[in-house]
Amino acid sequence: MADQEPTAIPPTGILPGAKRPVPGRSELVVMIAGLMALNAFGIDVMLPALNQIAHAVGLTAPGMESDNRQQMIIFSYVLGFGAPQIIWGPISDRFGRRGPLFVAIIGYIITAFACIVMRDFHALLLMRFTQGVFASGGRLVAVSIVRDLFAGRSMARFMSLVMTIFMVVPILAPGIGQLVLLFAPWEAIFVVLGIFGMIMLGWTWMRLPETLPESARQPLNLGAAMGAYGQILKSRVTFGYMCVSGVIFGQTETFALWFAGIAGTLACANFLNSRIVEKVGMRRISQTALFVFTIGAAVLSAISYFFGEHLYIFFPLFALCFGCFGLMGSNFSALAMEPLGKIAGTASAAYGFATTTVSSLIGMAISSQYNGSTIPITLGFVCLGLVSLVIILITEKGRLFSSR
């Protein structure tokens, strides 16, 4: 199939060399969302249990409320999730999608159950880091599967539907964790993670076909991997939109406590994108959303500076700004992945690295400027929005709002 074709799914639903048909669109959307949710669930569900875990591993003494070091239980997982995607990419392009996916999910399950018996803080951090490594493989393969089956606006539409469902996770996961703690000790949190992994393993094993045929697989060696990543750097569109994503999505790490409140806005925006992207176009929607985001952040900064910070003003404008991510994320991803369908795993790895490791560092830098006021944060949003617009102008050679 040519890279610009919208879909690789034949009318029969059976891919070349596959032993089972591709699941229907609705099932496939929920399945991919579930695979991507392995990572988010591994973070959000345990937030209510951090204090109990810190006591159990000797980080805090009885009676102590908390210790800032307990955040490392989350950070070690995020650290493991970021950079290893660079390795998972070439592996999935060489061995296909199913094998690496099953290794990733099985590893996720084993490390989840292993965390139950950890009573040393550093051993727990190591196990959480390893779990993040396996979670990164699941996420990368999920995106690669989507690119194997869809391209361009079709991919953007599909990923918007995936993200609409995915947004339920940060809303429900902390509540699920709190509910578990009402009836069981903190160890049950990791049991829940392991069970979720087992459900995804069984589902994908029985229903998901291999989406990368033997004829399309790439050799696995240092030269081939470097050559594949070299193609990414040479692709103006891929590299440009990958950089934009790494910059602009740094903000999503900054307001974790607000995330449940704005997840509904993000879900609605993703659903809207799924309905209009094939008619309006990825560039026109995402670039307009970036303009709205930047202007909205500037207005929010000005209002906060001149009139003070009021929740009833701040939150609606903030939710509007974050809603713009729902009109950017899937479109930027599809634009970056479109030229490189033959090395979708490697392209997904580079994109995932940009939107996790790089953006997390930017988000941490913005958060460090917090001084009790939201103004430094919203001004940081404005700056990143402007930088992203400059990158897009360079990538698109000065042309904006194209219908391509």
Buried (B, 14 or more C-beta within 10 A) or exposed (E): BEBEEBEBBEEEEBBEEBEEBBBEEEEBBBBBBBBBBBBBBBBBBBBBBBBBBBBBBEBBEEEEEEBEEBEBBBBBBBBBBBBBBBBBBBBBBBBBBBBBBBBBBBBBBBBBBBBBEBEEBEBBBBBBBBBBBBBBBBBBBBBBBBBBBBBBBBBBBBBBBBBBBBBBBBBBBBEBBEEBBEEEEBBBBBBBBBEBBBEBBEBBEEBBBBBBBEEBBBEEEEEBBEBBBEBBEEBEBBBBBBBBBBBBBBBBBBBBEBBBBBBBBBBBBBBBBBEBBBEBBBBBBBBBBBBBBBEBBBBBBBBBEEEEBEEEBBEEBBBBBBBBBBBBBBBBBBBBBBBBBBBBBBBBBBBBBBBBBBBBBBBEEBBEEEEEEBBBBBBBBBBBBBBBBEBBBEBBEEEBEEEE
